Amino acid sequence: MRKVVLASASPRRRELLEKIGLKFEVDPSDFAEAASGDLEPHIQAKQLSLAKAKTTAEKYPDAIIIAADTFGVLDGQIIGKPRTGSAAKKMLRMLSGRSHLVITGFTIMDTGSGKHISRSIETKVYFRTLTDAEIDDYVSTGEPLDKAGAYAIQELGAIFIKKIVGDYYNVIGLPLCAVTESLKQFGIRVL
C-alpha cells in the first residue's frame, strides 16, 4: 500500500482517520492559511485545502496526501477560530438560537502522478438559544478556543446543538464518507 500522509496538525482529523483504520503518517502543512472574504466559502475551502496539500506534497515524491480546512459560515460570512475568550463569547452569541453552515474543503493528491481531487462538504448546524451564563461557563472551560465556530460538537459543545443536517464528522473536521469514497479513486480502500 502506498504511503498516505495527513497534512494536518488537527488531533481530531488524526483520530477520525485512526477510527476507520487507515494507515497514515502525519506531517502538518506549513502553509500559512488566511481566509479571504472575497471568495465564496466552498471555493475558498477547496483552495485552502489544495494549498495545504501542495505544500506538504513537496516533501513526498510518491505518496497520497490528505489535506483539509474547516470553518463555519453565518449569514454568508466565514467565522473562523476565536483566539481569545471575548472573541469566543461574541461568536457563540451570534450562533445562539440560529443555524449556520460548517464547510470542510479537502484535497487528496497523488504526488507521483500529480492527480488530485478537491471537494467541499457542508453540514447545517442548529444551535439552541444559549444564556449568557452558559456562554461564560463554556468559554471558561477553554474548549471553544481555536475551534472553528467556537465550539466542539464532539465534546461539551454538543449540549448546545439541537440538530444537524449533513455529515456529523464534517463538523468535527473531516467528512469521512466523502473522503473514503474519494480515496478509492487513488486505489486506497478502507474496507
Summary of the structure (lengths in Angstrom):
residues: 191
radius of gyration: 16.8
end to end distance: 13.5
largest distance: 53.9
contacts: 617
relative contact order: 0.18
helix: 36%
strand: 25%
